[in-house]
């Protein structure tokens, strides 16, 4: 997959490496240590924050990432870090199919999904879907988690983004920022100078 030029706010998002070839870090542990040092540098509360940031960074970096194009950790410079959004990109020639028709099938849900049509420059069709999904846990009953998805159809490829969290408040905090990020992918869809990889899938 060629590199896609997508604008995102570095004061809001941290791009999480999906592999460490040609990077300064040899693995996720090294990246998490570096990030914890960088994020807490010069802060009077650094000693109290560092371990938590390192552990969160490592957990996010090690989360399964099959077919993920990019992972962005919500880490606002003026607020508290929370969850992340995974972005998937797949080659698909536009044929009039609506974005809602390409949304992945949902597993059992605790709340019927709400789908909103979006107007995003660069996407012929785009939607956002909100729901509560039942997430299985080891040795425990499934737990309901808010999930928000975005899907946009460009001229030559499809972009799908998904985020989950433990509370609606945390998910709602990220949502407008992911909306903005999703619009950046719409802008990238207008750029004919790159192609998406054909091995991506739309199921996380």
N, C-alpha and C positions, 0 to 999 in steps of 0.2 A: 504494500500500500504506500503510495506517495504521501508525503507530508501535506496536510491540509492547513492552510493559513486561517485559523479561527481566532478571532479576537475575544479575549476574556479578561476580566478585571483581576489583576494579581493582588489587589487589596481585598478581594472577596474569595478567590479560589486559589487552591494549591493543586497543581497538576501532579498526579500520583504516577510514578513510573510503573509501567506494566512489565518491563524487563530492564535489565541493567547492562546490556551490551552497549559499548561506546558511551557509558556514563562514568561519572566520578565514583560511583558506589558499586561495590561488588555484589550486594544483595539487599533485600528489604530491610534487614536489621541495620546495615550501615546507613541506608537512607534515613530511617527513622531516627537514628542517633544524630545525624547531621541536621535534620529538620528541627529536632528538639532544641539543639544548640542555637540554630539560626533564629527560630521563632521566639526564643526567650532572651536573646542577647540584649543586654542593657536594661532589662526589666528588674525592678527591685524584688519582684516575686518570682524570679527565675527558678530558684531552688525548689519552690513549692510546685511550680507548674511543669517543670521539665519532664519528670517521670510520667505524668499523665499524658502529656502531648506525645512523648515517645511511644507509649503503649498504644494510644489511639492511632498514631501514624502507622505503626507496625500492623495493627489489626486491619486497617483499611488496605494497606499494601498487600497483605496476604489473603484478602478476600478473593474468592474465585473470580477469574477474569477471562474465561473462555470467550473468544470472539469480541471482546470489548475493544473498541477503537480508542477510547480515552476515559479516564477516571478523574473526576474533579472533586476535591475535598473542600467543603464549605468552611472557610477559615477567615472570617472578616477581621480586618485589622482593628476595628473598633468594637468587636463583640466576641462572643464565645464560639469556638469551633463546634460543629455538630457533624452531621452525616455527609454523604457524598452522592454524586450522581454518576451513573455509568452511561456512556454514549456508544451506540452501535451504528455502523455505517455499512450499507450493502449496495452493490451495483444492482440497478433495476431500471430499465427503460420505462419512462412514463407511458401509460397506456389508457389513461382515463380512470384507473382505479382510485377510489377515495381512500384517504388516510385511515379512516375508521375501519375499513375492511381489512387492513393489514395489521391492526393491533393484535398482539399475541393473545391466544385464548387464556382466560383466567382460571386459576385453580379455585376451589371453594372460597367464597368471599363472605365477609361478615356484613357487608353493606353493598347494595347494588351500585355499580359504577355510574358515574356522571361523566358524560363526554361532551366537551365543548369544542366547537369549530374555532380555529384560529386563522387569522390573516397574517401570514409571514412572507415577506418579500423573498423570492427565490424558491418557494415551495408552491406547487400548483394546488396542493391540498395539505392541510395540517390540522391536527387535533391534540387536545390534552384530555387525559382520562384520570379521574380521581376515584379511589375506592379504598376499602379496608380488606386486606388479604389475610388469610389464615396461614401463618408461618409455623411449620413444625419445629419442635425443639427436642433435643435428646432427653429422654426420661422425664418428659413433662408434656402437658397438654399444649396443643397449638395456641399461639397468641395472635390476636388481631393487630395488624400494623398498617398505618396509613401508607398508601402507595400512590404516587403520581407518575404518569407516563406522558411523553410527548412523541408524536410521530409526524414527520413531514416528508412529502414526496417531491423530490427535485426532478429535473429533466432526465438525469442519468443515474440517480442513486436515491436511496431512502435513508433517513436519519431517524433513529429511535433513541430516546433517553428515558431512564427510569431511576427513581429514588424512593427509598423506604425509610421509615423511622419508627421510633418507639412511641412517639406522641404526635398528635395532630399539630400541636404548637410548633414543634421543631420542624416538621415538614412544611407547615405554612410559612415559617420564617425563610426557608430556602426558595420556596416556589417562585416568587417574582424574580429572583436572581437567576434561576434556571430558565425562566421565560426569556430573559435577556440573552443568556447563553445560547438558547435554542435559536433565537433570531440571528445570532452570529453564524450558525450553521446554514441558515437560509441564505445569508449573504454569500457564504462560501459556495453554495450550490449554483450561484450565478457565474462563478469563476470557471471557465472552461479549460484552465491550464493544468488540471490535475484529475486523476481518476481514483475512485475508491477501490479498495480490495474486494475481490469477488468471493472471499471466504467468510465474510461476516454473516451473522444470523441475527434475527430480530428477537430471539428469546434469550434473556439473561441467564 
